[in-house]
Amino acid sequence: MSNSGLGILITLDIALALLGLLVAVIGLWIIVRQAAANTNHIAQIAERIDARLRRQYPDIDQDLGS
């Protein structure tokens, strides 16, 4: 195999490795972003449930010792 052919293969290998790393980082970024959005959504649902329970049972704070 000639030196130029070997150089092309090494360059291709490095390019594919960098592309794989880039795809992995983008995938992790998307997962973290989605997890943060879900956490925010769950917190909003918990706040609504809390408000609804406090309206329905006004003495709930005393019952729970808060």
PyMOL commands that set and color helices and strands:
alter all, ss='L'
color gray80, all
select helices_A, chain A and resi 3-56+60-64
alter helices_A, ss='H'
color red, helices_A
deselect
rebuild
show_as cartoon
